[in-house]
Amino acid sequence: MKAFALEVAKKTDDLVQKKNPAVADTLARALSVNGDARGAADTQRRAIALAKSNPRSAGMVSDLQKHLDEYEAATSAAKPE
């Protein structure tokens, strides 16, 4: 089911031409759940940039940043010391 959710999120992101911060946020979550913390962090950064560039989405930025913090923590935890 997780792989299916990831596939749907990827296709939806493509359909909106990678320009919707909510869809990018969903894709980032799907990537994270599927074990791709680095991809999740990169996608979440795009979601934040999109939200900042659109006044209608500006209210999302703090939540999007919280998600990015989670993905970056997971990326750091996965790095060997």
C-alpha positions in Angstrom: 0.0 0.0 0.0 2.9 2.4 0.8 4.3 1.9 -2.7 1.0 2.5 -4.3 0.6 5.8 -2.3 4.0 6.9 -3.5 3.2 6.1 -7.1 -0.1 8.1 -6.9 1.7 11.0 -5.2 4.3 11.1 -8.0 1.7 11.0 -10.7 -0.3 13.7 -9.0 2.8 15.9 -8.7 3.4 15.5 -12.4 -0.2 16.3 -13.2 0.1 19.7 -11.3 3.4 20.2 -13.1 5.3 20.2 -9.7 3.7 23.5 -8.8 1.4 22.7 -5.9 2.9 22.9 -2.4 0.3 20.6 -0.8 0.9 17.9 -3.4 4.7 18.2 -3.0 4.1 17.9 0.8 2.1 14.7 0.2 4.8 13.3 -2.1 7.5 14.1 0.5 5.5 12.2 3.1 5.1 9.3 0.8 8.8 9.3 0.0 9.6 9.4 3.8 7.3 6.5 4.6 8.9 4.5 1.8 12.4 5.1 3.3 13.7 7.9 1.1 14.4 10.6 3.7 16.7 12.4 1.4 14.2 12.5 -1.4 11.5 13.6 1.1 13.7 16.5 2.3 14.5 17.7 -1.2 10.8 17.5 -2.2 9.8 19.3 1.0 12.2 22.1 0.2 10.4 22.5 -3.1 7.1 22.6 -1.3 8.3 25.3 1.0 9.6 27.4 -1.9 6.3 27.0 -3.7 4.3 28.0 -0.7 6.5 31.1 -0.1 6.0 32.2 -3.7 2.2 32.0 -3.5 0.4 34.4 -1.1 -2.5 31.9 -0.9 -0.2 29.2 0.4 2.0 31.3 2.7 0.1 30.0 5.8 1.4 26.5 5.1 5.0 27.4 5.5 5.4 26.7 9.2 3.8 23.3 8.9 5.9 22.5 5.8 9.0 23.5 7.7 8.1 21.1 10.6 7.9 18.3 8.1 11.2 19.3 6.6 12.8 19.2 10.0 11.5 15.6 10.5 13.0 14.5 7.2 16.3 16.2 7.8 16.5 14.5 11.2 15.8 11.2 9.6 18.5 11.8 7.0 21.0 12.7 9.7 20.1 9.6 11.7 20.7 7.4 8.7 24.2 8.7 8.0 27.0 6.5 9.3 29.3 8.1 11.8 
